[in-house]
Amino acid sequence: MKTATIISRVLLGLIFVTFGLNMFLNFIPMPPPPEGPAREFMTALFMSHYVYVVGALQVVGGLILISGRWVPLGLTLLGPVIVNIVCFHVLMAPAGLPMAIVVSLLALFLLWRYREHFAGLVKNGGPALSQLARQTIATGNATVRY
């Protein structure tokens, strides 16, 4: 399982470093997006230079994954990018959906392998609001009035 984790991590990292650097260096020619919302969306990204922010996040997240240090941080940086890639291809340009699914599966596998680092996001770590109000009343805090 450790080998599969390393392969997934390096492969996902290389994908994002390559395509992130392509935003800056244009070494892979990009075909024009199809007419309609996909073209308008991509035009807005390029005209606003937001594509450079996305490219930088891809390069940084990919390098973190390749290095093997702070992998949860790399997955956190790449997570929103992956969600946007999947949404773009599902809603506007379905031709790229197979690659988006492969990237998503690699990221989900890595999230599962590093799940202990993300456990705090899904576990119940503190008291519910109703319990919090009872605790405040029990301690005699005068700022809470009912």
matplotlib code that plots the C-alpha trace (Angstrom):
import matplotlib.pyplot as plt

x = [0.0, 2.9, 4.1, 0.7, 0.7, 4.1, 3.1, -0.2, 1.5, 4.2, 1.9, -0.6, 2.2, 3.7, 0.4, -0.1, 3.4, 3.3, 0.0, 0.6, 3.9, 2.1, 0.0, 3.2, 5.4, 2.8, 4.9, 1.7, -0.5, -4.0, -6.8, -9.5, -12.4, -15.7, -18.2, -20.4, -19.9, -16.5, -15.0, -16.4, -15.2, -11.7, -11.6, -12.5, -9.8, -7.2, -8.3, -8.3, -5.0, -6.6, -5.2, -1.8, -3.1, -4.5, -1.2, 0.8, -1.4, -1.0, 2.8, 3.2, 0.7, 2.3, 5.8, 4.7, 3.2, 6.4, 8.6, 6.6, 6.7, 3.5, 1.4, -1.8, -1.0, -0.5, -3.8, -5.5, -4.1, -5.0, -8.5, -10.4, -8.5, -9.6, -13.2, -13.2, -11.6, -14.3, -17.1, -15.8, -15.7, -19.0, -20.9, -19.1, -16.5, -17.2, -14.4, -11.8, -13.9, -11.9, -8.7, -10.6, -11.9, -8.4, -7.1, -10.0, -9.5, -5.8, -6.6, -9.3, -7.0, -4.4, -7.0, -7.9, -4.3, -3.7, -7.1, -5.7, -4.5, -8.0, -9.9, -10.4, -12.6, -15.2, -15.2, -17.2, -14.5, -16.5, -19.8, -23.0, -24.4, -27.1, -24.4, -22.3, -25.2, -25.7, -22.0, -22.1, -25.0, -23.4, -20.2, -22.2, -21.2, -23.3, -23.1, -25.6, -29.2, -32.3]
y = [0.0, 2.3, 1.9, 2.8, 5.9, 7.0, 6.3, 8.2, 11.1, 11.5, 11.0, 13.6, 16.0, 15.7, 16.3, 19.5, 20.7, 20.1, 21.8, 24.5, 25.5, 25.4, 28.3, 30.4, 28.9, 27.6, 24.5, 22.4, 24.0, 24.4, 24.0, 26.7, 25.8, 25.0, 27.8, 28.8, 29.0, 27.1, 29.7, 32.6, 31.1, 30.6, 34.0, 35.5, 33.6, 34.7, 38.3, 38.8, 36.9, 34.6, 31.8, 32.6, 32.2, 28.8, 27.9, 28.9, 26.9, 23.9, 24.2, 24.7, 21.9, 19.6, 20.2, 19.6, 16.2, 15.3, 16.2, 14.0, 16.6, 18.2, 16.1, 17.1, 20.8, 19.9, 18.1, 21.1, 23.5, 21.2, 20.3, 23.4, 23.3, 19.7, 20.5, 23.4, 21.2, 18.5, 21.1, 22.7, 19.5, 18.2, 21.4, 23.0, 20.8, 17.1, 16.1, 16.4, 14.6, 11.3, 13.0, 15.0, 11.7, 10.1, 13.2, 13.0, 9.3, 9.9, 12.7, 10.8, 7.8, 10.2, 11.8, 8.3, 7.4, 10.6, 10.6, 10.9, 14.5, 15.5, 13.7, 17.0, 18.3, 15.6, 14.5, 16.1, 17.9, 20.3, 20.7, 21.4, 24.9, 23.8, 22.3, 25.5, 27.6, 25.2, 25.4, 29.2, 29.3, 26.7, 28.7, 31.9, 34.0, 37.1, 38.1, 35.4, 36.4, 34.3]
z = [0.0, 0.7, -2.9, -4.3, -2.1, -3.4, -7.0, -6.6, -4.8, -7.4, -10.4, -9.1, -8.2, -11.7, -13.3, -11.4, -11.7, -15.5, -16.1, -13.6, -15.3, -18.7, -17.4, -17.3, -20.1, -22.6, -23.7, -24.2, -26.9, -25.6, -28.1, -27.9, -25.7, -27.4, -28.1, -25.2, -21.4, -21.5, -23.8, -21.8, -18.5, -19.9, -21.4, -18.0, -16.3, -18.8, -19.1, -15.3, -14.9, -12.4, -14.4, -12.9, -9.4, -10.3, -12.0, -9.0, -6.6, -9.0, -9.1, -5.3, -4.4, -7.0, -5.7, -2.1, -3.2, -5.1, -2.1, 0.2, 3.0, 4.1, 1.8, 3.6, 2.9, -0.8, -0.9, 0.8, -1.8, -4.7, -3.4, -4.6, -7.9, -8.5, -7.6, -10.1, -12.8, -12.3, -12.3, -15.4, -17.3, -16.0, -16.7, -19.7, -21.5, -21.0, -23.4, -20.6, -18.0, -18.1, -17.1, -14.4, -13.0, -12.9, -11.0, -8.6, -7.9, -7.2, -4.9, -3.1, -2.6, -1.1, 1.1, 2.4, 3.0, 4.9, 6.6, 10.1, 9.2, 8.1, 11.0, 12.9, 10.1, 10.4, 14.1, 16.8, 18.8, 21.0, 22.7, 20.8, 21.0, 23.5, 25.7, 25.5, 26.8, 29.7, 30.5, 30.5, 32.8, 35.1, 35.4, 36.4, 33.4, 33.7, 30.0, 28.9, 29.6, 28.9]

ax = plt.figure().add_subplot(projection="3d")
ax.plot(x, y, z, "-o")
ax.set_aspect("equal")
plt.show()
